[in-house]
Amino acid sequence: MSRLGKKVRTIRIQRGMTPKQLAKRIGVAEKYILEVEEGRRILNDVLVEKLSRVLGQNIDDYMLYEVEEKKDELQGLKGIDEIRRAAQEKFEEAYKYEEEHKKQDALAEDADYSVFNVPIYAYNLKTLLGVRPTVVVSGKINSYEKEKAVYLRIEEDIKGFRMERDDIALGFITREIENNSIYLIEYKNKRTVRQLKKLDNLHVLVTGFNKDKYITETALQRDITVLVKLEKLEITL
């Protein structure tokens, strides 16, 4: 293992990074990093600078070691002080860049995460029962736009779906049917929670529970109004 490869490996481990993570940060293959660490790959100046920035330490400062180790041999030769200063400047520049990079990452992370007050509704979707703070990641909740999120207070006992009256379920406003998903629907002039499955372009299998009794029927899609897709149940203890 070369001195430079050993240094890259040591700093990478200290930073808690895998070879794959480091490779991704500098835009090379994982195999490349492994070969560098094993001393089987020579780094060019561009990659040395990239690695220094990502690792937050000038990996090329081994020049300082060489200069100090052989200062007696090099005494009087021109350019030694310049080499030392240049290496130190590169190290300070890499450290400054990495610190700024960390600040930018922290700001970006804060921007990606926020909290949104999601409304809690009754089945009529008009009666507001309150709000519940919910984490938003990159403007979305569970991959849906946050504006489409609602909490629904369950108004019936549906033990087959592990739901009981007054439980709270997180859902999303939609009109689309995704097979075997659970929805708040309007059917036969009544709003209720049912599982839906498309049978063809016209028909839907409607599954539910009347108290403990399992019920299923085939309905025309046009007779069903899909209101909310339910995704997460929050049980009140």
N, C-alpha and C positions, 0 to 999 in steps of 0.2 A: 504494500500500500504506500503510495507517495505521500509526502508531507502535506501537499495541498488536498489530496483525496481524504486523508485522515482528518484534516481540519474541517472539511465540508461535512463529513459524517458526524464528527463530534458536536459541531454547532447545530446541525440538523436535529440530532437527538436531544440536545439541550432545549431546543425550541419546541420539542414535542411534535415534530413533523415526520410523516412517513416519506420514503423516497417518492412515492406516487404523488403526494401532496406538493412536495418541493418541485417535482418535474412539471406539474401543472402550472405552478406559479410562474415558472420561467419559460414555459412553452416548449418543453422537450419531452421525450419519452422517458418512462420510469427506468428503462434499461440504460439510458444515457447516464442518469445520476448514479446508478449502481456501478457502472464502468468507471466513472470519475472517482468514486470513493475507493474502488479497487486499484486505482492507478493505471487502468488500461485505456483511459481516454484523456487526451490533452485539451484543456480549456483554452478558448481564445479570449481576448480581452473583453469582448462584448459579454460573454457568458460569465466571466469573472465579476464584472460589474453588476450583472443581473443577480447573481447569487449573493453578492455582498449586500445588495439592496433588500432582497427577500429575507436573508438570514439576519440582517441588522448588524452585521459585522464584516469588516473588510477581510475576506478570506485570503487576499493577496498580501496581507501584512507579514507573511513569512519573510518578505524582503527585509523587514526591519530586524528580524531574528538573524538573518544571514549577515546583515551589515554589522550588528552588534557582536556577533560571534566571531567575525573575521576582521574586526576593526583594526587590529594590529597589522594584519597582512595588507589591509587596504589603506593604511595610514598614508596620507600625502597624495593619494590618487584623486583626481578631479571628479566631481559629481557625486561623491558619497553623501555629503550633506543634502544635496538636492534630492537624491534617491530617498533618503530618510524623510525629508519634508514631504515629498510627493506621496509616499506611502501613508504617512500620517494624515495628510489632507484627504486622501481617498477614503481612509477609514472614517474620519469625522463626517465626510459627506455622506457615506453609506449609512452611518448611524442616524444622522439628521433626517435622511430620506425615509428610513424605516419608521422613525418616531412619527413623522408626519403621516406616513401610510397607515399606521395604527390608529391615529386620530381620525383619519378619513373613514377607515373601516368601522370605527365605533359610531361615527355620525351616520354612516349608511345603515348600520344595524338598527340604530334608534329610529331612523326614518322608515325602515321596513316594518317595524313593530309599533302598534298603537292600540288604543282601547276605544271601542265604539259601543254606545248605549243602544242595545237591540231591544225593540219594543216587545212587551208580552201582551198577547191578545187572547180574547175568548174566541170560540169557533166562528163568530160572525165577522171576525177580522176588523171590527169597528170599535169594540169596547177595549180601551187601553187599560190594562191592569197594572202596568208598571214598566220598568226598563231593567235590563240586566247588562252590566259591563262585560264585554266580550273581546277577547284578543283578536286583533286584525293583523294579518301578515301580508305585506305588499298589497294592501287595499282589499284583501279578500278574507272571507271566513269559510273554512272548509272548501276552498277553491271556487266559491261563489262570490259575486259582488256583494259587498257588505250591505248595500241598500236593499238587497233582496232577503236578508236574514230576518226571521221573526221567531219569537218564542211563543209556543202555543200551550195554553193550559188545557189539559185533557179533561173532557166533560163526560166521560163514560168509563166504565170498567171494562178493559179489554185484556184480560189476563193471558189470553193466547199470544198477545204481542208484548206481554209483561208491562202493560200500562194500567194504571189505576187512576180514578178520578182525582183531579188536582195535581197530578204529576205535570212537570214542565218538559216540553220537547222542543229542541232546536230544529227549525225547518227553514225552507227557502221557497219563496214565491215562484211558482212555475206553472206552465200549462202542458208541459211535456210528460209523457209516461215512460218511465224506465222500468223494465220488467222486474217484477218481484220486489219493488220498492213500496214503502208505506206512505200513504198520502192522506191529507184531509181533502175530502171530496164533497161535492153536493150531488146527491142522487135521490131521485124520487122526492124532491122538495125537502130533503133533510141533509144536514151536514154531519158527517161521521168520518171515522178513520178506517181506512180499508187498504188492503194490499192489492195491487193491480198487476195484471200481466196481459199484454197484447196477444190475442189469438190469431188475428189477421188484421187487415186494414180497416175492418168494420167493427170487430168484436173484442171485448175485453173480459177477462176472467176477474171477477170481483170476489175477494176473500176477506172474511172478517169473523167476528165473534159476537154473539148476542148473549151477554153474560158469559157463561162457560161453554155455550153451545157453538160449535164450529159451523159456519155457514159459507156457502159458495154459490155463485150464480154467474151466468153469462149475460153481459149487457152490451148494448150498442155504445160505441165510443161517443156518439153524439148526445147520448142521454146522460153522460157523466161530465161534470165540470171539475177539473183538477185545480186545486187551489194552492196547496202547500205540500212539498215533499219533506217528510220528517226524516231526520238523520241521526239525532242524538237525544236520548231520553235522560232527564235529570230527575231522579226519584227524591221525593220529600220524605225524610226520616221522621 
